[in-house]
């Protein structure tokens, strides 16, 4: 008979009163980032006007005259980009939180340990090979092929990372980081080989994977990413209790009724879905999966029941904010989104390393 997991105490329960406030704050940030993403650009549109345009579209009303231009900007350009940013930001943050939970290490992140690189390699291979398959594969399957390939690449990288860095139920942070560096290097080498045989058009597409961007957002990409993000969300609803128990160790988690092996494989599947779909539609965007879970832990502690939904909300809001900066700070040009996220994420990572220096050296 399964035994209930121990009640949250000490560090896990030190901020219970902050949890509803944090969830509300994250939701409010999503709303603000959503409106800002739709309003800010070469053509500024008032938030009230944005709501009118979306409401009219939902009622089936067609804009005419001067209103048609604003409707096209909001519905065909900015809305798919904004929704894709929410999906990608939330997916990366959730994948980062699950990666840190399953490896029991706050330094784990899909972008730092080679998982995103594995997804990017698979996506690059599909870009090159897909041109040769276009005559034989229906267009609908071609659209689905890219996120599926990226998912498979992320899955292979995640399984390899876990197999290398875990021994007898114990995960070594040093081994994990070195294994991540090796996996990322191998993936980069494979991507370089793919670039070598690519055409000029494919080379331009590879620039997208190198830096990350929401600039190519379309409704088709939103539809392609959505099933994988839904899968990640469903997995996370089943993992919160298991991740809390695994923080105590695998033996302790087993003794409180957790199916440890099932939890591991669910986590690996979820990480691959989030990282793979994100890379497929937006390229490699680093540090969001590292920073967001830590910010949530600073507010409410490490309990995953609230950490996971808060991370999804804050990740979406943070990526939308970074995207607004990327497309306005050097307007009319657009900075790569990965440059912006690395600008705030890299200093945070260094600060985290300095905090944990004693533990790592020990």
C-alpha positions as CSV (number, residue, x, y, z in Angstrom):
1,X,0.0,0.0,0.0
2,X,1.3,3.4,-0.9
3,X,2.2,5.8,1.8
4,X,1.4,9.5,1.5
5,X,4.3,11.8,0.8
6,X,5.5,13.6,3.9
7,X,3.9,17.0,4.5
8,X,5.9,20.0,3.4
9,X,7.9,21.3,6.2
10,X,11.0,23.5,6.8
11,X,12.4,24.9,3.5
12,X,9.5,23.4,1.5
13,X,6.8,25.1,3.5
14,X,8.5,28.3,4.5
15,X,6.5,30.6,2.2
16,X,2.9,29.2,2.1
17,X,1.3,32.6,2.3
18,X,3.2,33.9,-0.7
19,X,2.0,31.1,-3.1
20,X,-1.4,32.7,-4.1
21,X,0.2,36.1,-4.4
22,X,3.0,34.7,-6.6
23,X,0.5,32.9,-8.8
24,X,-1.6,36.1,-9.2
25,X,1.5,38.1,-9.9
26,X,2.6,35.7,-12.6
27,X,-0.8,35.8,-14.2
28,X,-0.9,39.6,-14.1
29,X,2.6,39.7,-15.7
30,X,1.3,37.4,-18.5
31,X,-1.6,39.8,-19.2
32,X,0.7,42.8,-19.2
33,X,3.2,41.1,-21.5
34,X,0.5,39.9,-23.8
35,X,-0.9,43.4,-24.3
36,X,2.5,45.0,-24.6
37,X,3.5,42.5,-27.2
38,X,0.4,43.3,-29.3
39,X,0.6,47.0,-28.7
40,X,4.3,47.8,-29.2
41,X,6.0,47.9,-32.6
42,X,6.6,50.1,-35.6
43,X,2.9,50.9,-35.4
44,X,1.7,51.5,-31.8
45,X,-1.8,50.3,-31.1
46,X,-3.7,51.2,-28.0
47,X,-4.6,48.2,-25.7
48,X,-8.3,49.1,-25.9
49,X,-8.2,49.1,-29.6
50,X,-6.5,45.7,-29.5
51,X,-9.3,44.2,-27.4
52,X,-11.8,45.7,-29.8
53,X,-10.1,44.1,-32.8
54,X,-9.8,40.6,-31.1
55,X,-13.5,40.9,-29.9
56,X,-14.6,41.7,-33.5
57,X,-12.7,38.8,-34.9
58,X,-14.2,36.4,-32.4
59,X,-17.7,37.7,-33.4
60,X,-16.9,37.1,-37.0
61,X,-17.0,40.8,-38.0
62,X,-14.7,41.9,-40.8
63,X,-12.8,45.2,-40.5
64,X,-12.9,47.7,-43.4
65,X,-11.2,51.0,-44.3
66,X,-8.6,52.3,-41.9
67,X,-9.4,49.7,-39.3
68,X,-8.4,46.9,-41.7
69,X,-4.7,47.8,-41.4
70,X,-4.7,47.6,-37.6
71,X,-6.6,44.4,-37.8
72,X,-4.1,42.8,-40.1
73,X,-1.2,43.9,-37.9
74,X,-2.8,42.5,-34.7
75,X,-4.4,39.3,-36.0
76,X,-2.0,38.2,-38.7
77,X,1.4,39.5,-37.5
78,X,1.5,40.1,-33.7
79,X,-1.1,37.7,-32.3
80,X,0.6,34.5,-33.6
81,X,3.9,35.9,-32.5
82,X,2.6,36.6,-29.0
83,X,0.9,33.3,-28.6
84,X,4.0,31.5,-29.9
85,X,6.1,33.4,-27.3
86,X,3.8,32.3,-24.5
87,X,4.0,28.7,-25.6
88,X,7.7,28.7,-26.1
89,X,8.5,30.7,-22.9
90,X,6.2,28.6,-20.8
91,X,7.5,25.4,-22.4
92,X,11.2,26.2,-21.8
93,X,10.5,27.3,-18.2
94,X,8.6,24.1,-17.5
95,X,11.3,21.9,-19.2
96,X,13.9,23.7,-17.1
97,X,12.0,23.2,-13.9
98,X,11.5,19.5,-14.6
99,X,15.1,19.1,-15.7
100,X,16.3,20.6,-12.4
101,X,13.8,18.4,-10.5
102,X,14.7,15.1,-12.1
103,X,18.4,15.7,-11.9
104,X,18.0,17.2,-8.4
105,X,20.3,20.0,-9.4
106,X,19.6,23.8,-9.8
107,X,22.2,24.1,-12.5
108,X,20.4,21.8,-14.9
109,X,18.8,23.5,-17.9
110,X,17.9,22.2,-21.4
111,X,20.0,24.9,-23.0
112,X,23.1,24.4,-20.9
113,X,23.3,20.6,-20.8
114,X,23.0,19.9,-24.6
115,X,19.3,19.0,-24.8
116,X,18.4,22.1,-26.9
117,X,21.5,21.4,-29.1
118,X,20.3,17.9,-29.8
119,X,16.9,19.3,-30.8
120,X,18.6,21.9,-33.0
121,X,20.7,19.2,-34.7
122,X,17.6,17.1,-35.5
123,X,15.8,20.2,-36.8
124,X,18.7,21.2,-39.0
125,X,18.8,17.7,-40.5
126,X,15.1,18.0,-41.3
127,X,15.6,21.3,-43.0
128,X,18.2,19.9,-45.3
129,X,16.6,16.5,-45.8
130,X,13.1,17.9,-46.0
131,X,13.8,19.6,-49.3
132,X,14.4,16.2,-50.8
133,X,11.3,14.7,-49.2
134,X,8.9,17.4,-50.3
135,X,8.0,15.6,-53.5
136,X,7.0,12.4,-51.6
137,X,5.5,13.6,-48.4
138,X,2.2,15.5,-48.1
139,X,2.6,19.2,-47.1
140,X,0.7,18.6,-43.8
141,X,3.2,16.0,-42.8
142,X,6.1,18.3,-43.8
143,X,4.8,20.9,-41.3
144,X,4.6,18.4,-38.5
145,X,7.9,16.8,-39.4
146,X,10.1,19.6,-38.0
147,X,8.7,19.6,-34.4
148,X,8.6,15.8,-34.4
149,X,12.3,15.6,-35.5
150,X,13.3,18.3,-32.9
151,X,11.4,16.3,-30.2
152,X,13.3,13.1,-31.2
153,X,16.6,15.0,-31.0
154,X,15.8,16.4,-27.6
155,X,14.6,13.0,-26.4
156,X,17.9,11.3,-27.5
157,X,20.0,14.0,-25.9
158,X,18.0,13.8,-22.6
159,X,18.2,10.0,-22.4
160,X,22.0,10.1,-23.1
161,X,22.6,12.9,-20.5
162,X,20.7,11.0,-17.8
163,X,22.4,7.7,-18.6
164,X,25.9,9.2,-18.5
165,X,25.4,11.4,-15.4
166,X,23.4,9.0,-13.2
167,X,25.0,5.9,-11.5
168,X,23.2,3.7,-8.9
169,X,20.5,6.3,-8.5
170,X,22.9,9.2,-7.8
171,X,23.4,12.1,-10.2
172,X,26.8,13.8,-10.2
173,X,26.6,17.5,-11.0
174,X,30.1,17.6,-12.4
175,X,29.5,14.6,-14.6
176,X,26.2,16.1,-15.8
177,X,27.8,19.4,-16.7
178,X,30.7,17.7,-18.6
179,X,28.3,15.3,-20.3
180,X,26.2,18.3,-21.3
181,X,29.2,20.0,-22.8
182,X,30.2,16.9,-24.7
183,X,26.6,16.4,-26.0
184,X,26.4,20.1,-27.0
185,X,29.8,19.8,-28.8
186,X,28.7,16.7,-30.7
187,X,25.4,18.3,-31.7
188,X,27.3,21.4,-32.8
189,X,29.6,19.3,-34.9
190,X,26.7,17.5,-36.5
191,X,25.0,20.9,-37.2
192,X,28.2,22.2,-38.7
193,X,28.4,19.2,-41.0
194,X,24.8,19.8,-42.0
195,X,25.5,23.4,-42.7
196,X,28.4,22.4,-44.9
197,X,26.1,20.5,-47.3
198,X,23.2,23.0,-47.1
199,X,22.1,25.4,-49.8
200,X,22.2,29.2,-49.5
201,X,18.5,29.3,-48.5
202,X,19.0,26.6,-45.9
203,X,22.1,28.5,-44.6
204,X,19.8,31.5,-43.9
205,X,17.4,29.3,-42.1
206,X,20.3,28.0,-39.9
207,X,20.9,31.5,-38.7
208,X,17.5,31.3,-37.1
209,X,18.5,28.2,-35.1
210,X,21.7,29.7,-33.9
211,X,20.2,32.7,-32.2
212,X,16.5,32.1,-31.7
213,X,13.7,34.4,-32.7
214,X,9.9,34.7,-32.8
215,X,10.2,36.7,-36.1
216,X,9.0,33.8,-38.2
217,X,5.9,33.2,-36.1
218,X,2.8,32.0,-38.0
219,X,-0.4,30.3,-37.1
220,X,0.9,27.1,-38.5
221,X,3.9,27.2,-36.1
222,X,1.5,27.9,-33.2
223,X,-0.5,24.8,-34.2
224,X,2.6,22.7,-34.6
225,X,4.0,23.6,-31.1
226,X,0.7,23.4,-29.2
227,X,0.3,19.6,-29.0
228,X,3.8,19.2,-27.6
229,X,3.2,21.9,-25.0
230,X,-0.1,20.4,-24.0
231,X,1.8,17.0,-23.6
232,X,4.3,18.8,-21.4
233,X,1.6,20.4,-19.3
234,X,-0.3,17.1,-18.8
235,X,3.0,15.4,-17.7
236,X,3.7,18.2,-15.3
237,X,0.3,17.7,-13.6
238,X,1.4,14.1,-12.8
239,X,4.9,14.9,-11.8
240,X,4.7,17.6,-9.0
241,X,4.4,15.1,-6.1
242,X,7.1,12.8,-7.6
243,X,9.6,15.7,-8.1
244,X,9.0,16.8,-4.5
245,X,9.7,13.3,-3.3
246,X,12.7,12.8,-5.5
247,X,14.3,15.9,-4.0
248,X,14.8,13.7,-0.9
249,X,16.5,10.9,-2.9
250,X,15.3,8.0,-5.0
251,X,15.2,5.5,-2.2
252,X,13.1,7.9,0.0
253,X,10.8,8.6,-3.0
254,X,10.2,4.9,-3.5
255,X,9.4,4.4,0.2
256,X,6.6,7.0,0.1
257,X,4.9,5.3,-2.9
258,X,6.5,7.0,-5.9
259,X,7.1,4.8,-9.0
260,X,10.6,6.3,-9.5
261,X,11.3,4.8,-12.9
262,X,7.9,5.9,-14.3
263,X,8.5,9.4,-13.0
264,X,11.9,9.5,-14.6
265,X,10.6,8.5,-18.0
266,X,7.7,10.9,-17.8
267,X,10.1,13.7,-17.0
268,X,12.4,12.8,-19.9
269,X,9.4,12.7,-22.2
270,X,8.2,16.1,-21.0
271,X,11.6,17.7,-21.2
272,X,12.0,16.5,-24.8
273,X,8.5,17.8,-25.7
274,X,9.1,21.2,-24.3
275,X,12.7,21.7,-25.5
276,X,12.1,20.0,-28.9
277,X,9.0,22.0,-29.8
278,X,10.6,25.3,-28.6
279,X,13.7,24.8,-30.7
280,X,11.6,23.7,-33.7
281,X,9.5,26.9,-33.8
282,X,11.8,29.5,-32.2
283,X,15.4,28.2,-32.4
284,X,17.8,27.8,-29.4
285,X,16.9,30.3,-26.7
286,X,19.0,29.9,-23.6
287,X,18.8,30.6,-19.9
288,X,15.0,31.0,-19.6
289,X,14.7,27.4,-18.3
290,X,17.5,28.2,-15.7
291,X,16.4,31.6,-14.5
292,X,12.6,31.3,-14.2
293,X,12.4,28.3,-11.9
294,X,14.9,30.0,-9.6
295,X,12.9,33.2,-9.5
296,X,9.8,31.2,-8.5
297,X,11.7,29.3,-5.8
298,X,12.9,32.7,-4.3
299,X,9.2,33.7,-4.0
300,X,7.4,30.6,-2.9
301,X,10.0,27.9,-2.2
302,X,10.7,24.6,-4.1
303,X,7.4,22.8,-3.8
304,X,6.5,21.8,-7.4
305,X,2.7,21.9,-7.0
306,X,2.8,25.7,-7.4
307,X,6.3,26.0,-8.8
308,X,5.4,24.4,-12.2
309,X,2.3,26.5,-13.0
310,X,4.0,29.7,-11.8
311,X,7.1,28.8,-14.0
312,X,4.9,28.3,-17.0
313,X,3.3,31.7,-16.6
314,X,6.5,33.6,-15.7
315,X,8.4,31.9,-18.5
316,X,5.8,33.1,-21.1
317,X,5.7,36.6,-19.7
318,X,9.5,36.8,-19.5
319,X,10.0,35.7,-23.1
320,X,7.4,38.1,-24.4
321,X,9.2,40.9,-22.5
322,X,12.5,39.9,-24.0
323,X,10.9,39.7,-27.5
324,X,9.5,43.3,-27.1
325,X,13.0,44.4,-26.2
326,X,14.6,42.5,-29.1
327,X,12.3,44.1,-31.7
328,X,12.3,47.7,-30.4
329,X,15.8,48.4,-28.9
330,X,17.5,48.7,-32.3
331,X,14.3,49.4,-34.4
332,X,13.8,49.0,-37.3
333,X,16.3,46.1,-37.1
334,X,15.6,43.2,-34.7
335,X,18.0,41.7,-32.2
336,X,18.2,37.9,-32.0
337,X,16.0,36.8,-29.1
338,X,18.8,34.5,-27.7
339,X,21.1,37.5,-27.4
340,X,18.5,39.3,-25.1
341,X,17.9,36.2,-22.9
342,X,21.6,35.5,-22.6
343,X,22.2,39.1,-21.6
344,X,20.2,38.7,-18.4
345,X,20.6,34.9,-18.0
346,X,24.3,34.6,-18.1
347,X,25.0,37.0,-15.2
348,X,22.3,35.1,-13.2
349,X,24.0,31.8,-14.0
350,X,27.4,33.2,-12.8
351,X,25.8,34.4,-9.6
352,X,24.3,30.9,-9.1
353,X,27.7,29.3,-9.6
354,X,29.3,31.6,-7.1
355,X,26.6,30.8,-4.5
356,X,27.2,27.0,-5.0
357,X,31.0,27.2,-5.5
358,X,31.7,25.5,-2.2
359,X,29.3,22.6,-2.8
360,X,30.6,22.1,-6.3
361,X,34.3,22.1,-5.2
362,X,33.4,19.8,-2.3
